[in-house]
Amino acid sequence: MGRATDRRAVLRVDLDAGEVGRGRVRRPDTLAVEEPLEIRVGAAGPSRRPLAVTMRTPGADLDLAIGFLLTEGLIRSVDDVATAQLCAGADTPNTYNVVDVVLAPGVPEPAAEASRHFHTTSACGVCGKESIEAVRTRSLFTVTDDPLAVPAELLAELPQRLRAGQRGFDRTGGLHAAGLFTAAGELVVLREDVGRHNAVDKVVGWAAREHRLPLAGHILLVSGRASFELTQKAWMAGMPLLAAVSAPSTLAVDLADEAGMTLVGFLRGRTMNVYTGPHRVTS
């Protein structure tokens, strides 16, 4: 399995160093690794068809693959998967940038044309989709009546708890994080990745493999903005509350409102904006 970080030589320039020339230093720097992951899916047999390629940070790749398949609506539960394993690609035998997923008997394979829609980058998970309707996936879970209630004081503490667990970010400054919390504010699992959508898929995939879905009564906190895609992924996992330290998009707000989710943005310090489902954020 590949490493999550690597070292590169850089020229460090500090304009406040004083004398001319003293602020230019060559030194090693730690970077977040970004590599492609190919997800192959199909029935048992000699080979599976490539379905998706996503740019990700190596680590928790099986969680990523399972979470991706679930949040895209391609499988209904982890029971739809017979096996999932990392394997070597044909041209890169030692990189282990391929996950091979064998579907359980009776589970339909993705349509052949589906692979055209699933080339994603670390910046945007839906860039390869043709339209909003193409990315629209209905959740199996209803969150409208989820009784989760979280005091605003507790919600305000979660970004600090998330940040305390971001070891990869501490080393690189270049990784997004997604954290799953209980209603009492306990951090259940945290995943980091260069792609914010990958970090969420890794959390969802972990929960699926632990047979914890749906994630009723839980909170998902993301370190960046709340996009349509992240809102959809949270809904697909049955989470009633999505919080982000940055801004949501209009589509994210619209989808959260339709789903009956609570969407919180700009969760920083002791302030936050509650865009939908304000009844779950108590005083």
N, C-alpha and C positions, 0 to 999 in steps of 0.2 A: 504494500500500500504506500502511496506517495506521502510526502511530508506536507504539513499544513503551512509551514514557513520555510523560507530559504534566505541565504545571505547574498548580498550584492555589494560591490564596491561603489561608493558615491563620493562626490566632491561636496563637502559641507561648506556653505558660504554663510558667514555671520557678519552682517554689515555693522553690527554694534560692537565688534571685537576690539576696536581701538586702532592700532597702527595698521597701515596698509599692508596687506599680505598675511597678517596674523589671523584673519577671519576666514581663510581658505584652508581646509583640512581634508585630507583623504582618509576615509575610514569605512569600515563595513556597516551595512544597514540591514535590518531584518524586514523582509517583505512577506506579505500574504501570498501563498501560492495560488495561481489560477490555472486550472487544467480542464480539458473537456472530459465529460463523463457521458459515455454512450449507454443508453438503456435499451436492451434487447428484450422483446416480449414475444411469447408464443406458447403453443402447446408442447408437450413432451415430444422429443424427437431429436434428430441430429443437429438442428440449428434453429435459432430464433431470428426474426426479422428486426433490424434496427428500427426503433420507434422514435427515440428522442436523443438529442445531444444538448447538454447544458454545460455552461462554463461554471465550474464550482471550485471550492477549496476542498482538497481530499480530506476524507474523514467522515465517518457515519454514512458511507455511501449506500449501504443497504437501506438505511432509514430514508435517505434521500429518494431512492428509487421507489420504495413502497409508498412514501408520502406523496410523491409526484403522481403515481398511478391512481391513488385514492382521491387526491384533490382535483384531478382532471376527470374524475368520474369513470375511469377505465376499469377499475375494480371496485367492488362494494365493501370488501373487508379483507383483512389479511388472510382469511380462510380461502380466498379466491386464488391464492398463490401457493403452488406446490413447493417450489424451491426458489431461492434468490441467492446468487453468489457472484462474487467478484471473479473475473477471469481476465486473462491476457488477451489483448487485441492481436489481430493477425500481423499487423505491421509493427507493433510496439509490444513485444512479448513480456517486458518487465515493468510496465507502467501501471497495470491493473486499473485502467480507466474505462472498463466495461463492466456493467452489471447485467447478468443473464437471468431473466425472470421466466420461470416455467409456470404456466397457469395450471390451476387444478382442473381435473377432468370436468367437462361440461361448461367451463367458463369460456365465453366467446372471445376470440382474439380481436384486437383492435382492427378496424378497417384498414385496408392496404394504403388508402390515401391519407390516413391520419398522420403518418410520419412526416408529411410535407408541412404540417402545421406546428411541429414541435422542435424547431431549432431555436433555442433560447440562449440569451447571453446572461452574464452576471449582473447586468444593469437592469434588464427588463425581461420578465419571464413570458410575456405574451407578444413579443415583437414579431414572432413568426406566425401569429394567427391572422386570419384574413379579415375578421370583423368581430365586433362585440358579440354577435350571436354565436360565432364560432368558439368563443371562450366561455360563453355562458353555460354553467353547469348547475343543475339542481341538486341541492343537498338531500341526503336521505334523512337528515335529522331536523327536527323542529326545535327552534330555540326560543320562540316567542313567549312561551309560558315558563321558561327557566326562572326559578325564584332567586337566582343569585342577587345578592345585595352587598355592595362593598362601600365601606366608609371612605369618603374622599381623603381623609387623613392617611388611611392605609394605602390607597391608590397612589398617593403622592410619594410614598416611600419606595415603590417598586422600581423606578428607574435606577436608584442607587443600588438596590439589591441586584438588579440585572448587571449593572456596570461592574460590581464587585466580582462577578463571575466571568467576566470577559477577558480571559487570559490571553487569547489570541490577539485581541485588540490592544492589550497592554504591550505586546511585543512588536506589533506592526502598525497600529493605527489605521488599518485598512480592512476591517471585517465588520459586517453587520451581525446583529444578534437577535435571536428570538427566544423568549423565555416563557415557559408555562408555569403559572402560579395557581395555587389553591385560593379559595375565597378568604382564607386566613392570611394570605400573603406569603405562603411557603413556596419557595422555588422548587418545582418538581424536576424540571429538566431545562437545560440551556444549550443551544447550538449556535455556532458561528459559521459564517461563510461570506465570500466576496459578494454573493448574490443574496439580497434580502428574501427573495422568494425561495431560494434553496434552504436558507436557515429555517424558514417556516415548514417547508416540506420535511426537513430532518426531524423537527419536533413532532409533526403529525405522524411520520413514519415510525418513529420511536413509540409513540402512543399506540399505534396500530399493532406493532409487533409485541407490545406488552398487553394487548387485549384491553385497552383502556377506552376505546371509542364507544360511544360519543363522549366528548370531554365536557359534559354538562357540569355547571358550577365552577368552571375554571376561567382563568383570565390569560389571554395571550398578549404579551408586551413585545413590541418590536422597536429596535433602536433607531429606525429611520422614519420615513413617512408611511402613511397608511394608504395604499393603492387599492384600486378595484380588485386586483388579483389577490392581494393578501387578505382582503375582506372575504373574498370568495373561499379561499383556502380555510380560513377560520370557520366559516359557516359549514363547509364540507366536513369538518371535524367535529361539528356540534358545539362550538364554543360560543357562549352568549356575550362575551365582552372582549373586544379588541382595543388595545390602547397603543398609542404611538407617541414617541417623544417629539415628532415633527407633525407636519400638516397632513390631512387627508385630501383626497381628490373628490370632485363632485360625484363621480361614479361610485366611489367607495361609500360616500354618505347615502346615496340613493339605494345601493344594494343593502347596506346595513339596515336602513329603514324598512325596506321590503322584507328582509329576513327576520326582523324583530330583534336584531342584535343591538347592543350598546357599543357605540364607537366614540372613543376618546382620543383627542389629538392635543398636541402641544403640552404634553404631560411633563412639565419642567418645574422644578422647585416646588412651590406650593400653589401653582396655578395649573389649570387645565381647561380645555373646551370639550363639553359633552355634546356631540352632534346628533346622536340618536339614542333612544332608550335611556333617558335621564333618570328614570325611576330606579335603576340599579345602582346609581351613585348616590349614597345617602350622606346626610350631614353628621 
